[in-house]
């Protein structure tokens, strides 16, 4: 379905691209979100705008906060995903096995006191994972909700062997929702403007030690709300399936550039949100190329170098040759 973007949206988009300050970018993004047509053809664009706006607001909070202790993790890679959960649920162990990070790991609660980032490889794309301190009824670091709101997605990590289950999971969900960072399986249609719903996968750890009946309780309670994935750090079971699920949850595509007359460059794909077009890719490559581009050729799926227009919607693993 075509987006049919309005002149008001296009004007706000132009202001965003030429903005120099946080306030200018935020104002332009807010207007883009307000003026974009609300229909199925723009759902993914709306979700992308909300993510960008949340991240920008988080950056503003981090730079301008005058009270309390603010902590910021600069995003790297294709996306930033936070690991949240109750004490001793296995977040740090999961980060260690998925990345080269070396977080502190112990059998006592609150071992993690600061955000610990690490880079996870999914095929040819790097995704940043950030392990956060646990959330409990009596403890929530004041800076943690802001960091959650600025992420692209979350992994809600759950220990099926916990004696506190499911109350400890509900505490995490309730406290983050109260802080305007609800963890959701799908972005709802009507969102409180104060909230930043975060697309979330539920990761059931310690699958090698868990009793089937405990896992089934989690599936009954949360299976209709989240995609649930069983993993084991000890045996590495389910880790590859988790990576695939993360990539699908992010709703991104990889696009490879091919300079005219030269081989395709597969060393560093451009990563774009699902629904973005050849024109969006050209803008990412260079603004001058976007302005002067006449057409593009695309290889992928059933296309073998066919000429396409600027509004052609790109798919994962497409190869694109831009012509100016």
C-alpha positions as CSV (number, residue, x, y, z in Angstrom):
1,X,0.0,0.0,0.0
2,X,1.5,3.4,-1.0
3,X,2.2,5.9,1.8
4,X,0.7,8.9,0.0
5,X,2.7,11.3,2.2
6,X,1.2,14.8,2.6
7,X,3.0,18.1,1.7
8,X,2.9,18.9,5.4
9,X,4.8,15.7,6.2
10,X,7.3,16.3,3.4
11,X,7.9,19.9,4.7
12,X,8.5,18.6,8.2
13,X,10.9,15.9,6.9
14,X,12.9,18.6,5.0
15,X,13.1,20.6,8.2
16,X,14.3,17.5,10.1
17,X,17.1,16.9,7.5
18,X,18.3,20.5,7.7
19,X,18.0,20.8,11.5
20,X,21.1,21.6,13.6
21,X,19.8,21.4,17.2
22,X,18.1,18.8,19.4
23,X,15.0,21.0,19.7
24,X,14.8,21.6,15.9
25,X,15.1,17.8,15.2
26,X,12.6,16.9,17.9
27,X,10.0,19.5,16.8
28,X,10.3,18.3,13.2
29,X,10.0,14.6,14.2
30,X,6.9,15.4,16.3
31,X,5.3,17.2,13.3
32,X,6.2,14.3,11.0
33,X,4.5,11.9,13.4
34,X,1.5,14.2,13.7
35,X,1.0,14.7,9.9
36,X,1.9,11.2,8.5
37,X,-1.3,9.6,7.1
38,X,-2.5,6.9,9.6
39,X,-3.2,3.7,7.6
40,X,-1.7,0.3,7.1
41,X,0.8,1.5,4.5
42,X,2.5,3.8,7.0
43,X,2.5,1.6,10.1
44,X,6.2,0.7,9.9
45,X,7.1,4.3,9.1
46,X,5.1,5.4,12.2
47,X,6.9,2.9,14.4
48,X,10.3,4.1,13.0
49,X,9.4,7.7,13.7
50,X,8.4,6.8,17.3
51,X,11.7,5.0,17.9
52,X,13.7,8.0,16.5
53,X,11.7,10.4,18.6
54,X,12.2,8.4,21.7
55,X,15.9,8.1,21.2
56,X,16.2,11.8,20.5
57,X,14.2,12.6,23.7
58,X,16.5,10.3,25.6
59,X,19.6,12.1,24.3
60,X,18.1,15.4,25.3
61,X,17.4,14.1,28.8
62,X,20.9,12.8,29.1
63,X,22.5,16.1,28.0
64,X,20.2,18.5,30.0
65,X,19.5,16.6,33.2
66,X,20.5,18.7,36.2
67,X,19.5,16.5,39.1
68,X,20.2,12.9,39.9
69,X,22.6,10.6,38.2
70,X,22.2,10.2,34.4
71,X,23.9,7.4,32.5
72,X,23.9,7.2,28.7
73,X,25.0,4.4,26.4
74,X,25.8,5.7,22.9
75,X,24.0,3.5,20.3
76,X,26.2,1.4,18.0
77,X,25.5,-1.0,15.2
78,X,22.2,-1.6,13.5
79,X,20.1,-1.2,16.6
80,X,20.3,-1.0,20.4
81,X,18.5,-3.7,22.5
82,X,18.3,-3.5,26.3
83,X,18.2,-6.6,28.5
84,X,15.8,-6.2,31.4
85,X,14.6,-8.5,34.1
86,X,14.4,-9.3,37.8
87,X,17.5,-10.1,39.9
88,X,19.5,-13.2,39.0
89,X,17.5,-14.0,35.9
90,X,20.6,-14.6,33.7
91,X,20.9,-11.4,31.8
92,X,24.6,-11.0,32.3
93,X,25.3,-14.6,31.3
94,X,23.2,-14.1,28.2
95,X,25.1,-11.0,27.2
96,X,28.4,-12.8,27.7
97,X,27.5,-15.8,25.5
98,X,26.0,-13.6,22.7
99,X,28.8,-11.0,22.6
100,X,32.4,-10.5,23.6
101,X,31.5,-8.5,26.6
102,X,32.7,-9.6,30.0
103,X,30.1,-8.6,32.6
104,X,30.3,-9.4,36.2
105,X,28.4,-12.7,36.8
106,X,27.6,-14.0,40.3
107,X,24.9,-16.0,42.1
108,X,23.9,-13.0,44.2
109,X,21.4,-10.3,43.2
110,X,22.4,-6.8,41.9
111,X,25.8,-7.9,40.5
112,X,25.1,-5.6,37.6
113,X,25.2,-1.9,38.8
114,X,25.9,-0.1,35.5
115,X,24.8,-0.7,31.9
116,X,27.1,-3.1,30.2
117,X,27.1,-3.0,26.3
118,X,28.3,-5.7,23.9
119,X,28.0,-6.3,20.2
120,X,26.1,-9.3,18.9
121,X,26.7,-10.5,15.3
122,X,23.7,-11.6,13.3
123,X,25.1,-12.9,10.0
124,X,26.7,-9.7,8.6
125,X,25.1,-7.1,10.9
126,X,26.2,-6.0,14.4
127,X,23.4,-5.3,17.0
128,X,24.2,-3.7,20.3
129,X,23.0,-5.4,23.5
130,X,22.9,-3.5,26.8
131,X,22.7,-5.4,30.0
132,X,20.9,-3.3,32.7
133,X,20.7,-3.6,36.5
134,X,17.8,-5.7,37.7
135,X,14.4,-4.2,38.4
136,X,12.8,-5.2,41.7
137,X,9.9,-4.0,43.9
138,X,12.4,-2.1,46.2
139,X,14.9,-1.1,43.5
140,X,14.9,0.8,40.2
141,X,17.8,2.9,39.2
142,X,16.4,6.4,38.4
143,X,18.3,6.6,35.1
144,X,17.2,3.1,33.9
145,X,13.8,4.0,32.4
146,X,15.3,6.8,30.3
147,X,17.8,4.4,28.8
148,X,15.1,1.8,28.1
149,X,12.9,4.5,26.4
150,X,15.8,5.3,24.1
151,X,16.4,1.7,22.9
152,X,15.0,0.1,19.8
153,X,13.7,-3.1,21.5
154,X,14.0,-5.1,24.7
155,X,14.7,-8.6,25.8
156,X,12.6,-9.4,28.9
157,X,14.8,-12.1,30.5
158,X,13.0,-14.6,32.8
159,X,14.3,-17.4,35.0
160,X,11.7,-20.3,35.1
161,X,13.5,-21.8,38.1
162,X,12.8,-18.6,40.2
163,X,10.7,-19.2,43.4
164,X,9.3,-15.6,42.9
165,X,7.8,-16.4,39.5
166,X,5.6,-14.8,38.1
167,X,5.5,-12.0,40.6
168,X,9.1,-10.9,39.9
169,X,8.3,-10.6,36.1
170,X,5.2,-8.6,36.8
171,X,7.2,-6.2,39.0
172,X,9.5,-5.5,36.0
173,X,6.6,-4.9,33.7
174,X,4.6,-2.7,36.1
175,X,7.6,-0.5,37.2
176,X,8.7,0.2,33.6
177,X,5.1,0.8,32.5
178,X,4.7,3.3,35.4
179,X,7.9,5.0,34.1
180,X,6.4,5.4,30.6
181,X,8.4,2.5,29.1
182,X,5.9,-0.3,28.7
183,X,7.3,-3.6,27.3
184,X,4.9,-4.7,24.6
185,X,4.8,-7.6,22.1
186,X,3.3,-5.3,19.4
187,X,3.1,-1.5,19.3
188,X,-0.5,-0.6,20.1
189,X,-2.6,1.5,17.7
190,X,-3.5,4.1,20.4
191,X,-0.5,5.1,22.5
192,X,-0.4,7.6,25.4
193,X,1.8,10.4,24.1
194,X,3.8,10.3,27.3
195,X,4.7,6.6,26.7
196,X,7.3,4.9,24.5
197,X,6.1,1.3,24.1
198,X,9.2,-0.9,23.5
199,X,8.9,-3.9,21.2
200,X,9.9,-6.9,23.4
201,X,10.8,-10.5,23.2
202,X,10.5,-12.7,26.3
203,X,13.6,-14.9,26.8
204,X,13.3,-17.9,29.1
205,X,16.7,-18.7,30.3
206,X,18.1,-21.9,32.0
207,X,16.1,-24.1,29.6
208,X,18.5,-27.0,30.4
209,X,17.5,-26.8,34.1
210,X,13.8,-25.7,33.9
211,X,10.9,-28.0,34.6
212,X,8.4,-28.2,31.7
213,X,5.5,-27.3,34.0
214,X,7.2,-24.0,35.0
215,X,7.9,-23.1,31.3
216,X,4.3,-23.9,30.4
217,X,3.1,-21.5,33.1
218,X,5.1,-18.8,31.5
219,X,3.7,-19.7,28.1
220,X,0.1,-19.6,29.4
221,X,0.6,-16.3,31.1
222,X,2.6,-14.5,28.4
223,X,2.3,-16.4,25.2
224,X,-0.5,-14.2,23.9
225,X,1.5,-11.0,24.6
226,X,5.1,-11.9,23.6
227,X,7.1,-14.1,21.4
228,X,8.7,-16.5,23.9
229,X,12.1,-18.1,23.3
230,X,13.8,-20.8,25.4
231,X,17.6,-20.6,25.6
232,X,20.4,-22.2,27.6
233,X,23.7,-20.4,28.2
234,X,25.2,-23.7,29.4
235,X,24.3,-25.7,26.2
236,X,23.9,-22.8,23.8
237,X,20.5,-24.2,22.9
238,X,18.2,-21.7,21.3
239,X,20.8,-18.9,20.8
240,X,20.7,-18.9,17.0
241,X,16.9,-18.9,17.1
242,X,17.0,-15.9,19.5
243,X,19.2,-14.0,17.0
244,X,16.8,-14.6,14.2
245,X,13.9,-13.5,16.4
246,X,15.7,-10.3,17.4
247,X,16.3,-9.4,13.7
248,X,12.6,-10.0,12.8
249,X,11.5,-8.0,15.8
250,X,13.6,-5.0,14.8
251,X,11.9,-5.0,11.3
252,X,15.1,-4.0,9.5
253,X,16.4,-4.9,6.0
254,X,20.0,-5.1,4.8
255,X,20.8,-3.5,1.4
256,X,24.1,-3.8,-0.5
257,X,25.4,-1.0,-2.7
258,X,26.8,-1.7,-6.1
259,X,28.6,1.2,-7.8
260,X,27.8,1.2,-11.6
261,X,30.2,-1.0,-13.5
262,X,31.8,-2.4,-10.3
263,X,31.2,-5.5,-8.1
264,X,28.7,-5.4,-5.3
265,X,30.1,-4.4,-1.9
266,X,29.0,-7.0,0.7
267,X,31.4,-6.0,3.4
268,X,29.1,-3.4,5.1
269,X,25.4,-3.5,4.3
270,X,23.2,-0.4,4.8
271,X,20.6,-1.2,7.4
272,X,17.2,0.5,6.9
273,X,13.7,0.0,8.5
274,X,11.3,-2.2,6.6
275,X,9.3,0.0,4.2
276,X,12.1,2.3,3.2
277,X,12.7,3.0,-0.4
278,X,15.5,3.5,-3.0
279,X,15.3,7.3,-2.2
280,X,15.9,6.6,1.5
281,X,18.9,4.5,0.6
282,X,20.3,7.3,-1.6
283,X,19.8,9.8,1.2
284,X,21.7,7.5,3.5
285,X,24.6,7.2,1.0
286,X,24.9,10.9,0.3
287,X,22.5,13.8,0.1
288,X,23.9,14.9,-3.3
289,X,23.3,11.5,-4.7
290,X,19.7,11.5,-3.4
291,X,19.1,14.9,-5.1
292,X,20.7,13.9,-8.5
293,X,19.6,10.3,-8.7
294,X,17.6,9.5,-11.9
295,X,16.9,5.8,-11.3
296,X,18.2,2.6,-9.7
297,X,18.7,-1.0,-10.6
298,X,17.9,-3.8,-8.1
299,X,19.0,-7.4,-7.8
300,X,17.0,-9.5,-5.4
301,X,14.0,-11.8,-5.3
302,X,12.8,-12.0,-8.9
303,X,14.6,-8.9,-10.0
304,X,17.8,-9.2,-11.9
305,X,19.0,-5.7,-12.4
306,X,15.7,-4.2,-13.4
307,X,15.3,-0.5,-13.4
308,X,13.1,0.8,-10.6
309,X,11.8,4.2,-9.5
310,X,12.8,6.2,-6.4
311,X,9.8,5.0,-4.4
312,X,10.6,1.3,-4.9
313,X,10.4,-0.5,-1.5
314,X,13.6,-2.3,-0.6
315,X,13.7,-5.9,0.8
316,X,16.2,-7.7,2.9
317,X,19.4,-8.5,1.0
318,X,18.6,-6.4,-2.1
319,X,21.5,-5.2,-4.1
320,X,21.1,-1.6,-5.4
321,X,22.9,0.3,-8.1
322,X,22.2,4.0,-7.9
323,X,22.4,6.1,-11.1
324,X,22.8,9.9,-11.1
